[in-house]
């Protein structure tokens, strides 16, 4: 894994839940609890996509939520990264081939990191956020013209 060097601020994360069973959502919250305490690394959950660097998406996406998810993604400032948490968002999971489910999520918005599992453990979610952090560092270097 690469070394975090250039992203000189905290990483703010927005969570969008699209029809999940809440198991993945609970694991995201578990990453914020004192056992894992990701805020000590500067990873903070925010309430608006306009303030976020990373979008966490959980659940199979119902047809009426797809446009809302696109709008949330477009509201995020550049550079940004998207992480899909769980099997439902990655492939549709048990809802695959349901009449009201669109997706997987990468057919709606671009996805940078996948976290498989039902539900994935908090360690896997934290690892995915670090991978997204590395992508943001690379994009920020490109924006500054310091291509490696």
N, C-alpha and C positions, 0 to 999 in steps of 0.2 A: 504494500500500500504506500502511496505517496505521502510526502510530508506537507503538512499545512503550513504555508509560509506567507502568502501574499494577501489573503482575505483579511483585512485589518479591522474587522468589526464583528459584532455578534451576528449569528445566523438566525434570521427570523423565519418562522415556519407557520404556514396557514394550513389548517386541516379542513378538507371538504369530505363529508360523508354522503355517499350516494347509494342509499338503500342497503347498507350493510346490516349484518345481524348484531353489530356493536362489539363483537369479539376483538376485531382489529382496533377499534376505537379505544377499548379498554387497555389494550397493550400499548397504544400510544401514550395514554395517560400514565400507565405504569412506568414508562421511560422518564416521566417528569417527577415521579415520586422520589422520596429521599433515598431509596435503595440504589437507583441509577443516577438521579439528579443531573440531567443533561444541562440544566441552566448554569452549572458551574463551568461548563465549557463554552458558554455563550449562546447555546441553542435555546431559543425562546419561542413559545407558542404565542401567536398574535391573533387578534380578532378581525383583521381586515386583510384581504389580499393585496391591497395597495401598499401595505407596509412589509410584505413578505418577500423573501428571497427564494423560498422553497415551498412547493405545494405538495401536501400529503393527501392522497386520494384513497379512500377505502370503499369497498362494496362494488357490486354489480351496478351498472348505471341504468336506471329506468329511462325510458324514452323521453319523458317530460323533463328530466334533469340534465340531459346532454347539452342543451343550449345554455343552461345556467352554468354548467361546468366550463364550457367554452368562454363564457363571459367572465367568470372568475379568473381563468387563465390569462385572458387579455388584459385584465385590470392590474396584473402584477408587473412591476417595473423590470426592465432588463438590467443585468443578466438574471435569469431565473432557471430553476430546475424543478422537475416534477418527479415525485416518488409514488409508485403504486404499492400499497400495502395489502397483502393477502391474495389468496387464489381467486376470489371473486372479481377483483379488479384486473388481475393479470389475464385471466382466461374466461371469466364468467362463472367459474366454479360450479357449484351444483345448479346454478341458474342458467347454465349454458343452454342455448337453444330455446329459452323462454320467449314468449311472444312479445313481451314488453321490455325486454332487456336489449340495449344497444351496447356495443363494445365488443371486445375488451377496450379498456380506456385508451390504449394507443391508437385506436381508430377515431377517437374524438379529439384528443390533444396529444402533442408529442410527449413521450415518457423517457426519462433519463435513467432511472433506477427502478428495478423490480424487486420486491421483497416477497417471495413465495411463502406459503404456509397458511394454516387455518386453525388458529391465528398464528402469525409469526411472533417469535419471542422479542422482547424489548431489545436484546442485544443485536438482533438482526436489523431492527428498525434504526438503532443508533449507527450501526455500520453503514446502512444505506444513506443516512444523513451525512456521514463523513464522505462517502463517495460523491454525493451531490455537492458537498463543500469543495471537493477537489475540482469538480467540473466548473463551479463558479469561479474559482481561482484562475483556472485556465482561460475562461471567457473574459475575466477582468483584465488579465495580461494582454489578451488580444485587443480589447478595447483601448488599452493604454499604448498599444503598439510595441509591446515588449514580447513578441512571439519567441518562444523557446525553440 
